[in-house]
Amino acid sequence: MSIHVDEDLFPAVETLTAEQRRGAACVWCEATPQPGIDDVDLGARHATRTGPAWFPRGCRRCCYGRDDQ
Ligand SMILES: [Zn+2]
């Protein structure tokens, strides 16, 4: 499962935890979705001059407003 989310909708990357940056936790609520089960891939962000690459993921509740599929 993967959707595109505009960069502006993410919290500032420098406020995220290490888990959120590597995609282990939802970028919005810090829930820890199960990979391949209820996580939502938000698309890897490439490294820039100012920051390393990171891999935003969300939980279904934050991405779709509900827990079911
Ligand atoms: Zn969430």
N, CA, C, O and the ligand as a Tripos MOL2 file, in Angstrom:
@<TRIPOS>MOLECULE
protein
  277   275    70     0     0
PROTEIN
NO_CHARGES

@<TRIPOS>ATOM
      1 N           0.8600   -1.1910    0.0000 N.3       1 MET1
      2 CA          0.0000    0.0000    0.0000 C.3       1 MET1
      3 C           0.8890    1.2320    0.0000 C.2       1 MET1
      4 O           1.8330    1.3290    0.7850 O.2       1 MET1
      5 N           0.5910    2.1480   -0.8640 N.am      2 SER2
      6 CA          1.4330    3.3230   -0.9550 C.3       2 SER2
      7 C           0.6330    4.4820   -1.5240 C.2       2 SER2
      8 O          -0.1080    4.3160   -2.4930 O.2       2 SER2
      9 N           0.7780    5.6300   -0.9370 N.am      3 ILE3
     10 CA          0.0790    6.8090   -1.4230 C.3       3 ILE3
     11 C           1.0580    7.9630   -1.4760 C.2       3 ILE3
     12 O           2.0980    7.9350   -0.8180 O.2       3 ILE3
     13 N           0.7240    8.9830   -2.2620 N.am      4 HIS4
     14 CA          1.6080   10.1430   -2.2820 C.3       4 HIS4
     15 C           1.0530   11.2230   -1.3640 C.2       4 HIS4
     16 O          -0.1350   11.5420   -1.4080 O.2       4 HIS4
     17 N           1.9210   11.7760   -0.5400 N.am      5 VAL5
     18 CA          1.5130   12.8410    0.3700 C.3       5 VAL5
     19 C           2.4640   14.0080    0.1530 C.2       5 VAL5
     20 O           3.6810   13.8270    0.1050 O.2       5 VAL5
     21 N           1.9090   15.1950    0.0240 N.am      6 ASP6
     22 CA          2.7600   16.3720   -0.1410 C.3       6 ASP6
     23 C           3.6490   16.5720    1.0690 C.2       6 ASP6
     24 O           3.2420   16.3920    2.2170 O.2       6 ASP6
     25 N           4.8610   16.9460    0.7690 N.am      7 GLU7
     26 CA          5.8630   17.2000    1.7910 C.3       7 GLU7
     27 C           5.3400   18.1030    2.9180 C.2       7 GLU7
     28 O           5.6390   17.8840    4.0920 O.2       7 GLU7
     29 N           4.5580   19.1150    2.5390 N.am      8 ASP8
     30 CA          4.0870   20.0780    3.5490 C.3       8 ASP8
     31 C           3.1690   19.4470    4.5790 C.2       8 ASP8
     32 O           2.9610   20.0090    5.6540 O.2       8 ASP8
     33 N           2.6170   18.2820    4.2580 N.am      9 LEU9
     34 CA          1.6980   17.6770    5.2160 C.3       9 LEU9
     35 C           2.4240   16.8830    6.2850 C.2       9 LEU9
     36 O           1.8280   16.5050    7.2930 O.2       9 LEU9
     37 N           3.6960   16.6290    6.0750 N.am     10 PHE10
     38 CA          4.4680   15.9150    7.0960 C.3      10 PHE10
     39 C           4.9010   16.8750    8.1840 C.2      10 PHE10
     40 O           5.0720   18.0700    7.9430 O.2      10 PHE10
     41 N           5.0780   16.3430    9.3850 N.am     11 PRO11
     42 CA          5.7110   17.1580   10.4300 C.3      11 PRO11
     43 C           7.1510   17.4560    9.9830 C.2      11 PRO11
     44 O           7.7020   16.7250    9.1600 O.2      11 PRO11
     45 N           7.7490   18.4960   10.5070 N.am     12 ALA12
     46 CA          9.1370   18.8140   10.1490 C.3      12 ALA12
     47 C          10.0260   17.6230   10.4690 C.2      12 ALA12
     48 O           9.9570   17.0520   11.5570 O.2      12 ALA12
     49 N          10.8570   17.2610    9.5110 N.am     13 VAL13
     50 CA         11.6470   16.0350    9.6570 C.3      13 VAL13
     51 C          12.5440   16.0700   10.8870 C.2      13 VAL13
     52 O          12.8080   15.0320   11.4940 O.2      13 VAL13
     53 N          13.0160   17.2620   11.2560 N.am     14 GLU14
     54 CA         13.9100   17.3320   12.4130 C.3      14 GLU14
     55 C          13.1870   17.0980   13.7410 C.2      14 GLU14
     56 O          13.8290   16.9240   14.7770 O.2      14 GLU14
     57 N          11.8590   17.0930   13.7090 N.am     15 THR15
     58 CA         11.1130   16.8140   14.9450 C.3      15 THR15
     59 C          10.7770   15.3280   15.0740 C.2      15 THR15
     60 O          10.2390   14.9010   16.0960 O.2      15 THR15
     61 N          11.0860   14.5510   14.0600 N.am     16 LEU16
     62 CA         10.7030   13.1390   14.0840 C.3      16 LEU16
     63 C          11.6980   12.2870   14.8590 C.2      16 LEU16
     64 O          12.8720   12.6290   14.9940 O.2      16 LEU16
     65 N          11.1900   11.1690   15.3630 N.am     17 THR17
     66 CA         12.0690   10.2300   16.0610 C.3      17 THR17
     67 C          12.8070    9.3820   15.0200 C.2      17 THR17
     68 O          12.4410    9.3760   13.8450 O.2      17 THR17
     69 N          13.8310    8.6780   15.4540 N.am     18 ALA18
     70 CA         14.5860    7.7970   14.5610 C.3      18 ALA18
     71 C          13.6530    6.7420   13.9530 C.2      18 ALA18
     72 O          13.7950    6.3930   12.7810 O.2      18 ALA18
     73 N          12.7160    6.2400   14.7330 N.am     19 GLU19
     74 CA         11.7660    5.2330   14.2430 C.3      19 GLU19
     75 C          10.9010    5.8130   13.1270 C.2      19 GLU19
     76 O          10.6310    5.1520   12.1250 O.2      19 GLU19
     77 N          10.4740    7.0600   13.3200 N.am     20 GLN20
     78 CA          9.6390    7.6860   12.2950 C.3      20 GLN20
     79 C          10.4320    7.9090   11.0050 C.2      20 GLN20
     80 O           9.9000    7.7430    9.9070 O.2      20 GLN20
     81 N          11.6930    8.2820   11.1440 N.am     21 ARG21
     82 CA         12.4940    8.5430    9.9390 C.3      21 ARG21
     83 C          12.7860    7.2850    9.1540 C.2      21 ARG21
     84 O          12.8760    7.3220    7.9270 O.2      21 ARG21
     85 N          12.9340    6.1640    9.8570 N.am     22 ARG22
     86 CA         13.2340    4.9560    9.0770 C.3      22 ARG22
     87 C          11.9690    4.1750    8.7240 C.2      22 ARG22
     88 O          12.0500    3.0780    8.1720 O.2      22 ARG22
     89 N          10.8250    4.7260    9.0340 N.am     23 GLY23
     90 CA          9.5830    4.0990    8.6020 C.3      23 GLY23
     91 C           9.0520    3.0530    9.5550 C.2      23 GLY23
     92 O           8.1390    2.3040    9.2070 O.2      23 GLY23
     93 N           9.6100    2.9870   10.7580 N.am     24 ALA24
     94 CA          9.1270    2.0020   11.7320 C.3      24 ALA24
     95 C           7.9120    2.5120   12.4910 C.2      24 ALA24
     96 O           7.1880    1.7300   13.1070 O.2      24 ALA24
     97 N           7.6850    3.8290   12.4500 N.am     25 ALA25
     98 CA          6.5460    4.4020   13.1690 C.3      25 ALA25
     99 C           5.8540    5.4300   12.2910 C.2      25 ALA25
    100 O           6.4750    6.0580   11.4320 O.2      25 ALA25
    101 N           4.5570    5.5920   12.5210 N.am     26 CYS26
    102 CA          3.7580    6.5720   11.7850 C.3      26 CYS26
    103 C           4.3320    7.9820   11.9900 C.2      26 CYS26
    104 O           4.6500    8.3660   13.1160 O.2      26 CYS26
    105 N           4.4630    8.7430   10.9100 N.am     27 VAL27
    106 CA          5.0580   10.0780   11.0370 C.3      27 VAL27
    107 C           4.1780   11.0330   11.8230 C.2      27 VAL27
    108 O           4.6630   12.0370   12.3460 O.2      27 VAL27
    109 N           2.8730   10.7290   11.9130 N.am     28 TRP28
    110 CA          1.9840   11.6580   12.6050 C.3      28 TRP28
    111 C           1.7050   11.2720   14.0540 C.2      28 TRP28
    112 O           1.7080   12.1290   14.9370 O.2      28 TRP28
    113 N           1.4620    9.9860   14.3020 N.am     29 CYS29
    114 CA          1.0180    9.6270   15.6500 C.3      29 CYS29
    115 C           1.9740    8.6790   16.3630 C.2      29 CYS29
    116 O           1.7220    8.3150   17.5110 O.2      29 CYS29
    117 N           3.0770    8.2650   15.7090 N.am     30 GLU30
    118 CA          4.0580    7.3760   16.3160 C.3      30 GLU30
    119 C           3.5390    5.9780   16.5950 C.2      30 GLU30
    120 O           4.1800    5.2090   17.3120 O.2      30 GLU30
    121 N           2.3720    5.6360   16.0300 N.am     31 ALA31
    122 CA          1.9220    4.2470   16.1190 C.3      31 ALA31
    123 C           2.9250    3.4170   15.3220 C.2      31 ALA31
    124 O           3.6240    3.9520   14.4610 O.2      31 ALA31
    125 N           3.0020    2.1140   15.6030 N.am     32 THR32
    126 CA          3.9550    1.2780   14.8910 C.3      32 THR32
    127 C           3.2080    0.2400   14.0680 C.2      32 THR32
    128 O           2.9530   -0.8740   14.5260 O.2      32 THR32
    129 N           2.8620    0.6260   12.8450 N.am     33 PRO33
    130 CA          2.1290   -0.3060   11.9810 C.3      33 PRO33
    131 C           2.9880   -1.5050   11.5960 C.2      33 PRO33
    132 O           4.2170   -1.4310   11.6040 O.2      33 PRO33
    133 N           2.3310   -2.6030   11.2600 N.am     34 GLN34
    134 CA          3.0340   -3.8140   10.8710 C.3      34 GLN34
    135 C           3.3370   -3.7500    9.3820 C.2      34 GLN34
    136 O           2.4270   -3.6030    8.5660 O.2      34 GLN34
    137 N           4.6170   -3.8610    9.0240 N.am     35 PRO35
    138 CA          4.9900   -3.7780    7.6130 C.3      35 PRO35
    139 C           4.2170   -4.7850    6.7690 C.2      35 PRO35
    140 O           4.1600   -5.9690    7.1030 O.2      35 PRO35
    141 N           3.6330   -4.3220    5.6950 N.am     36 GLY36
    142 CA          2.9090   -5.2110    4.7880 C.3      36 GLY36
    143 C           1.5130   -5.5400    5.2510 C.2      36 GLY36
    144 O           0.7540   -6.1740    4.5170 O.2      36 GLY36
    145 N           1.1530   -5.1220    6.4580 N.am     37 ILE37
    146 CA         -0.1780   -5.4390    6.9670 C.3      37 ILE37
    147 C          -1.0200   -4.1780    7.0940 C.2      37 ILE37
    148 O          -2.0510   -4.0390    6.4370 O.2      37 ILE37
    149 N          -0.5730   -3.2660    7.9410 N.am     38 ASP38
    150 CA         -1.3880   -2.0600    8.0700 C.3      38 ASP38
    151 C          -0.5670   -0.7780    7.9810 C.2      38 ASP38
    152 O          -0.9980    0.2830    8.4330 O.2      38 ASP38
    153 N           0.6180   -0.8930    7.3940 N.am     39 ASP39
    154 CA          1.3860    0.3350    7.2110 C.3      39 ASP39
    155 C           1.0420    0.9400    5.8510 C.2      39 ASP39
    156 O           0.5540    0.2470    4.9590 O.2      39 ASP39
    157 N           1.2960    2.2120    5.7070 N.am     40 VAL40
    158 CA          1.0820    2.8940    4.4430 C.3      40 VAL40
    159 C           2.3920    3.5800    4.0660 C.2      40 VAL40
    160 O           2.8680    4.4840    4.7540 O.2      40 VAL40
    161 N           2.9570    3.1190    2.9510 N.am     41 ASP41
    162 CA          4.2270    3.6650    2.4860 C.3      41 ASP41
    163 C           3.9800    5.0290    1.8590 C.2      41 ASP41
    164 O           3.1860    5.1500    0.9260 O.2      41 ASP41
    165 N           4.6430    6.0370    2.3550 N.am     42 LEU42
    166 CA          4.4110    7.3920    1.8580 C.3      42 LEU42
    167 C           5.4800    7.8240    0.8540 C.2      42 LEU42
    168 O           5.5280    8.9830    0.4430 O.2      42 LEU42
    169 N           6.3320    6.8830    0.4680 N.am     43 GLY43
    170 CA          7.3320    7.2090   -0.5560 C.3      43 GLY43
    171 C           8.6310    7.6930    0.0700 C.2      43 GLY43
    172 O           8.6330    8.6480    0.8460 O.2      43 GLY43
    173 N           9.7330    7.0340   -0.2660 N.am     44 ALA44
    174 CA         11.0240    7.4220    0.2990 C.3      44 ALA44
    175 C          11.3870    8.8400   -0.1200 C.2      44 ALA44
    176 O          11.1390    9.2460   -1.2560 O.2      44 ALA44
    177 N          11.9690    9.5780    0.7980 N.am     45 ARG45
    178 CA         12.4590   10.9220    0.4830 C.3      45 ARG45
    179 C          13.9600   10.8450    0.3150 C.2      45 ARG45
    180 O          14.6610   10.3350    1.1890 O.2      45 ARG45
    181 N          14.4520   11.3410   -0.7900 N.am     46 HIS46
    182 CA         15.8900   11.2820   -1.0490 C.3      46 HIS46
    183 C          16.6440   12.2490   -0.1600 C.2      46 HIS46
    184 O          16.1020   13.2390    0.3310 O.2      46 HIS46
    185 N          17.8980   11.9320    0.0260 N.am     47 ALA47
    186 CA         18.7660   12.8320    0.7860 C.3      47 ALA47
    187 C          18.8720   14.1710    0.0560 C.2      47 ALA47
    188 O          18.8550   14.2200   -1.1740 O.2      47 ALA47
    189 N          18.9780   15.2240    0.8060 N.am     48 THR48
    190 CA         19.1710   16.5530    0.2250 C.3      48 THR48
    191 C          20.4680   17.1130    0.7780 C.2      48 THR48
    192 O          21.1470   16.4640    1.5730 O.2      48 THR48
    193 N          20.8030   18.3120    0.3550 N.am     49 ARG49
    194 CA         22.0100   18.9400    0.8850 C.3      49 ARG49
    195 C          21.8970   19.1660    2.3910 C.2      49 ARG49
    196 O          22.9010   19.1960    3.1020 O.2      49 ARG49
    197 N          20.6670   19.3220    2.8630 N.am     50 THR50
    198 CA         20.4780   19.6370    4.2780 C.3      50 THR50
    199 C          20.0930   18.4450    5.1380 C.2      50 THR50
    200 O          20.0770   18.5550    6.3640 O.2      50 THR50
    201 N          19.7850   17.3200    4.5320 N.am     51 GLY51
    202 CA         19.3590   16.2100    5.3730 C.3      51 GLY51
    203 C          19.5160   14.8680    4.7020 C.2      51 GLY51
    204 O          19.6120   14.7840    3.4770 O.2      51 GLY51
    205 N          19.5430   13.8130    5.5040 N.am     52 PRO52
    206 CA         19.6690   12.4610    4.9780 C.3      52 PRO52
    207 C          18.3380   11.9820    4.3900 C.2      52 PRO52
    208 O          17.2910   12.5920    4.6060 O.2      52 PRO52
    209 N          18.4030   10.8960    3.6540 N.am     53 ALA53
    210 CA         17.1810   10.2890    3.1340 C.3      53 ALA53
    211 C          16.3380    9.7900    4.3000 C.2      53 ALA53
    212 O          16.8680    9.4470    5.3570 O.2      53 ALA53
    213 N          15.0400    9.7530    4.1050 N.am     54 TRP54
    214 CA         14.1850    9.1620    5.1330 C.3      54 TRP54
    215 C          12.9820    8.5180    4.4820 C.2      54 TRP54
    216 O          12.6950    8.7450    3.3070 O.2      54 TRP54
    217 N          12.2820    7.7140    5.2590 N.am     55 PHE55
    218 CA         11.2980    6.8060    4.7030 C.3      55 PHE55
    219 C           9.9760    6.9010    5.4480 C.2      55 PHE55
    220 O           9.6520    6.0450    6.2720 O.2      55 PHE55
    221 N           9.2140    7.9500    5.1510 N.am     56 PRO56
    222 CA          7.9780    8.1540    5.8980 C.3      56 PRO56
    223 C           6.9480    7.0410    5.6970 C.2      56 PRO56
    224 O           6.7170    6.5800    4.5790 O.2      56 PRO56
    225 N           6.3480    6.6290    6.7890 N.am     57 ARG57
    226 CA          5.2340    5.6800    6.7520 C.3      57 ARG57
    227 C           4.1430    6.1890    7.6680 C.2      57 ARG57
    228 O           4.3970    6.9190    8.6260 O.2      57 ARG57
    229 N           2.9430    5.7970    7.3590 N.am     58 GLY58
    230 CA          1.8230    6.1940    8.1980 C.3      58 GLY58
    231 C           1.0040    4.9890    8.5750 C.2      58 GLY58
    232 O           1.1270    3.9180    7.9790 O.2      58 GLY58
    233 N           0.1650    5.1760    9.5750 N.am     59 CYS59
    234 CA         -0.7840    4.1290    9.9170 C.3      59 CYS59
    235 C          -2.0660    4.4040    9.1320 C.2      59 CYS59
    236 O          -2.2590    5.5030    8.6130 O.2      59 CYS59
    237 N          -2.9250    3.4150    9.0510 N.am     60 ARG60
    238 CA         -4.1580    3.5850    8.2790 C.3      60 ARG60
    239 C          -5.0450    4.6780    8.8630 C.2      60 ARG60
    240 O          -5.7110    5.4090    8.1300 O.2      60 ARG60
    241 N          -5.0470    4.7810   10.1820 N.am     61 ARG61
    242 CA         -5.9170    5.7650   10.8070 C.3      61 ARG61
    243 C          -5.5430    7.1840   10.3610 C.2      61 ARG61
    244 O          -6.4180    7.9890   10.0440 O.2      61 ARG61
    245 N          -4.2590    7.4780   10.3380 N.am     62 CYS62
    246 CA         -3.8350    8.8210    9.9380 C.3      62 CYS62
    247 C          -3.9970    9.0390    8.4360 C.2      62 CYS62
    248 O          -4.3490   10.1370    8.0050 O.2      62 CYS62
    249 N          -3.7460    8.0180    7.6480 N.am     63 CYS63
    250 CA         -3.7880    8.1790    6.1930 C.3      63 CYS63
    251 C          -5.1940    8.1550    5.6380 C.2      63 CYS63
    252 O          -5.5130    8.8910    4.7040 O.2      63 CYS63
    253 N          -6.0340    7.3150    6.2080 N.am     64 TYR64
    254 CA         -7.3660    7.1520    5.6340 C.3      64 TYR64
    255 C          -8.4760    7.5360    6.5950 C.2      64 TYR64
    256 O          -9.6520    7.5240    6.2300 O.2      64 TYR64
    257 N          -8.1090    7.8760    7.8130 N.am     65 GLY65
    258 CA         -9.1350    8.2550    8.7820 C.3      65 GLY65
    259 C          -9.8490    7.0750    9.3830 C.2      65 GLY65
    260 O         -10.8740    7.2400   10.0440 O.2      65 GLY65
    261 N          -9.3170    5.8600    9.1610 N.am     66 ARG66
    262 CA         -9.9550    4.6690    9.7200 C.3      66 ARG66
    263 C          -8.9360    3.5360    9.7860 C.2      66 ARG66
    264 O          -7.8700    3.6110    9.1760 O.2      66 ARG66
    265 N          -9.2740    2.4960   10.5280 N.am     67 ASP67
    266 CA         -8.3480    1.3950   10.7150 C.3      67 ASP67
    267 C          -8.5130    0.2760    9.6930 C.2      67 ASP67
    268 O          -7.5670   -0.4600    9.4130 O.2      67 ASP67
    269 N          -9.7100    0.1510    9.1400 N.am     68 ASP68
    270 CA         -9.9200   -0.9780    8.2250 C.3      68 ASP68
    271 C          -9.3340   -0.6770    6.8490 C.2      68 ASP68
    272 O          -8.7950    0.4060    6.6180 O.2      68 ASP68
    273 N          -9.4420   -1.6330    5.9480 N.am     69 GLN69
    274 CA         -8.8700   -1.4440    4.6320 C.3      69 GLN69
    275 C          -9.8620   -0.7880    3.7030 C.2      69 GLN69
    276 O          -9.5510   -0.5480    2.5370 O.2      69 GLN69
    277 ZN         -0.7310    7.4450   12.6380 Zn       70 ZN70
@<TRIPOS>BOND
     1     1     2 1
     2     2     3 1
     3     3     4 2
     4     3     5 am
     5     5     6 1
     6     6     7 1
     7     7     8 2
     8     7     9 am
     9     9    10 1
    10    10    11 1
    11    11    12 2
    12    11    13 am
    13    13    14 1
    14    14    15 1
    15    15    16 2
    16    15    17 am
    17    17    18 1
    18    18    19 1
    19    19    20 2
    20    19    21 am
    21    21    22 1
    22    22    23 1
    23    23    24 2
    24    23    25 am
    25    25    26 1
    26    26    27 1
    27    27    28 2
    28    27    29 am
    29    29    30 1
    30    30    31 1
    31    31    32 2
    32    31    33 am
    33    33    34 1
    34    34    35 1
    35    35    36 2
    36    35    37 am
    37    37    38 1
    38    38    39 1
    39    39    40 2
    40    39    41 am
    41    41    42 1
    42    42    43 1
    43    43    44 2
    44    43    45 am
    45    45    46 1
    46    46    47 1
    47    47    48 2
    48    47    49 am
    49    49    50 1
    50    50    51 1
    51    51    52 2
    52    51    53 am
    53    53    54 1
    54    54    55 1
    55    55    56 2
    56    55    57 am
    57    57    58 1
    58    58    59 1
    59    59    60 2
    60    59    61 am
    61    61    62 1
    62    62    63 1
    63    63    64 2
    64    63    65 am
    65    65    66 1
    66    66    67 1
    67    67    68 2
    68    67    69 am
    69    69    70 1
    70    70    71 1
    71    71    72 2
    72    71    73 am
    73    73    74 1
    74    74    75 1
    75    75    76 2
    76    75    77 am
    77    77    78 1
    78    78    79 1
    79    79    80 2
    80    79    81 am
    81    81    82 1
    82    82    83 1
    83    83    84 2
    84    83    85 am
    85    85    86 1
    86    86    87 1
    87    87    88 2
    88    87    89 am
    89    89    90 1
    90    90    91 1
    91    91    92 2
    92    91    93 am
    93    93    94 1
    94    94    95 1
    95    95    96 2
    96    95    97 am
    97    97    98 1
    98    98    99 1
    99    99   100 2
   100    99   101 am
   101   101   102 1
   102   102   103 1
   103   103   104 2
   104   103   105 am
   105   105   106 1
   106   106   107 1
   107   107   108 2
   108   107   109 am
   109   109   110 1
   110   110   111 1
   111   111   112 2
   112   111   113 am
   113   113   114 1
   114   114   115 1
   115   115   116 2
   116   115   117 am
   117   117   118 1
   118   118   119 1
   119   119   120 2
   120   119   121 am
   121   121   122 1
   122   122   123 1
   123   123   124 2
   124   123   125 am
   125   125   126 1
   126   126   127 1
   127   127   128 2
   128   127   129 am
   129   129   130 1
   130   130   131 1
   131   131   132 2
   132   131   133 am
   133   133   134 1
   134   134   135 1
   135   135   136 2
   136   135   137 am
   137   137   138 1
   138   138   139 1
   139   139   140 2
   140   139   141 am
   141   141   142 1
   142   142   143 1
   143   143   144 2
   144   143   145 am
   145   145   146 1
   146   146   147 1
   147   147   148 2
   148   147   149 am
   149   149   150 1
   150   150   151 1
   151   151   152 2
   152   151   153 am
   153   153   154 1
   154   154   155 1
   155   155   156 2
   156   155   157 am
   157   157   158 1
   158   158   159 1
   159   159   160 2
   160   159   161 am
   161   161   162 1
   162   162   163 1
   163   163   164 2
   164   163   165 am
   165   165   166 1
   166   166   167 1
   167   167   168 2
   168   167   169 am
   169   169   170 1
   170   170   171 1
   171   171   172 2
   172   171   173 am
   173   173   174 1
   174   174   175 1
   175   175   176 2
   176   175   177 am
   177   177   178 1
   178   178   179 1
   179   179   180 2
   180   179   181 am
   181   181   182 1
   182   182   183 1
   183   183   184 2
   184   183   185 am
   185   185   186 1
   186   186   187 1
   187   187   188 2
   188   187   189 am
   189   189   190 1
   190   190   191 1
   191   191   192 2
   192   191   193 am
   193   193   194 1
   194   194   195 1
   195   195   196 2
   196   195   197 am
   197   197   198 1
   198   198   199 1
   199   199   200 2
   200   199   201 am
   201   201   202 1
   202   202   203 1
   203   203   204 2
   204   203   205 am
   205   205   206 1
   206   206   207 1
   207   207   208 2
   208   207   209 am
   209   209   210 1
   210   210   211 1
   211   211   212 2
   212   211   213 am
   213   213   214 1
   214   214   215 1
   215   215   216 2
   216   215   217 am
   217   217   218 1
   218   218   219 1
   219   219   220 2
   220   219   221 am
   221   221   222 1
   222   222   223 1
   223   223   224 2
   224   223   225 am
   225   225   226 1
   226   226   227 1
   227   227   228 2
   228   227   229 am
   229   229   230 1
   230   230   231 1
   231   231   232 2
   232   231   233 am
   233   233   234 1
   234   234   235 1
   235   235   236 2
   236   235   237 am
   237   237   238 1
   238   238   239 1
   239   239   240 2
   240   239   241 am
   241   241   242 1
   242   242   243 1
   243   243   244 2
   244   243   245 am
   245   245   246 1
   246   246   247 1
   247   247   248 2
   248   247   249 am
   249   249   250 1
   250   250   251 1
   251   251   252 2
   252   251   253 am
   253   253   254 1
   254   254   255 1
   255   255   256 2
   256   255   257 am
   257   257   258 1
   258   258   259 1
   259   259   260 2
   260   259   261 am
   261   261   262 1
   262   262   263 1
   263   263   264 2
   264   263   265 am
   265   265   266 1
   266   266   267 1
   267   267   268 2
   268   267   269 am
   269   269   270 1
   270   270   271 1
   271   271   272 2
   272   271   273 am
   273   273   274 1
   274   274   275 1
   275   275   276 2
@<TRIPOS>SUBSTRUCTURE
     1 MET1         2 RESIDUE 1 A MET
     2 SER2         6 RESIDUE 1 A SER
     3 ILE3        10 RESIDUE 1 A ILE
     4 HIS4        14 RESIDUE 1 A HIS
     5 VAL5        18 RESIDUE 1 A VAL
     6 ASP6        22 RESIDUE 1 A ASP
     7 GLU7        26 RESIDUE 1 A GLU
     8 ASP8        30 RESIDUE 1 A ASP
     9 LEU9        34 RESIDUE 1 A LEU
    10 PHE10       38 RESIDUE 1 A PHE
    11 PRO11       42 RESIDUE 1 A PRO
    12 ALA12       46 RESIDUE 1 A ALA
    13 VAL13       50 RESIDUE 1 A VAL
    14 GLU14       54 RESIDUE 1 A GLU
    15 THR15       58 RESIDUE 1 A THR
    16 LEU16       62 RESIDUE 1 A LEU
    17 THR17       66 RESIDUE 1 A THR
    18 ALA18       70 RESIDUE 1 A ALA
    19 GLU19       74 RESIDUE 1 A GLU
    20 GLN20       78 RESIDUE 1 A GLN
    21 ARG21       82 RESIDUE 1 A ARG
    22 ARG22       86 RESIDUE 1 A ARG
    23 GLY23       90 RESIDUE 1 A GLY
    24 ALA24       94 RESIDUE 1 A ALA
    25 ALA25       98 RESIDUE 1 A ALA
    26 CYS26      102 RESIDUE 1 A CYS
    27 VAL27      106 RESIDUE 1 A VAL
    28 TRP28      110 RESIDUE 1 A TRP
    29 CYS29      114 RESIDUE 1 A CYS
    30 GLU30      118 RESIDUE 1 A GLU
    31 ALA31      122 RESIDUE 1 A ALA
    32 THR32      126 RESIDUE 1 A THR
    33 PRO33      130 RESIDUE 1 A PRO
    34 GLN34      134 RESIDUE 1 A GLN
    35 PRO35      138 RESIDUE 1 A PRO
    36 GLY36      142 RESIDUE 1 A GLY
    37 ILE37      146 RESIDUE 1 A ILE
    38 ASP38      150 RESIDUE 1 A ASP
    39 ASP39      154 RESIDUE 1 A ASP
    40 VAL40      158 RESIDUE 1 A VAL
    41 ASP41      162 RESIDUE 1 A ASP
    42 LEU42      166 RESIDUE 1 A LEU
    43 GLY43      170 RESIDUE 1 A GLY
    44 ALA44      174 RESIDUE 1 A ALA
    45 ARG45      178 RESIDUE 1 A ARG
    46 HIS46      182 RESIDUE 1 A HIS
    47 ALA47      186 RESIDUE 1 A ALA
    48 THR48      190 RESIDUE 1 A THR
    49 ARG49      194 RESIDUE 1 A ARG
    50 THR50      198 RESIDUE 1 A THR
    51 GLY51      202 RESIDUE 1 A GLY
    52 PRO52      206 RESIDUE 1 A PRO
    53 ALA53      210 RESIDUE 1 A ALA
    54 TRP54      214 RESIDUE 1 A TRP
    55 PHE55      218 RESIDUE 1 A PHE
    56 PRO56      222 RESIDUE 1 A PRO
    57 ARG57      226 RESIDUE 1 A ARG
    58 GLY58      230 RESIDUE 1 A GLY
    59 CYS59      234 RESIDUE 1 A CYS
    60 ARG60      238 RESIDUE 1 A ARG
    61 ARG61      242 RESIDUE 1 A ARG
    62 CYS62      246 RESIDUE 1 A CYS
    63 CYS63      250 RESIDUE 1 A CYS
    64 TYR64      254 RESIDUE 1 A TYR
    65 GLY65      258 RESIDUE 1 A GLY
    66 ARG66      262 RESIDUE 1 A ARG
    67 ASP67      266 RESIDUE 1 A ASP
    68 ASP68      270 RESIDUE 1 A ASP
    69 GLN69      274 RESIDUE 1 A GLN
    70 ZN70       277 GROUP 0 **** ****
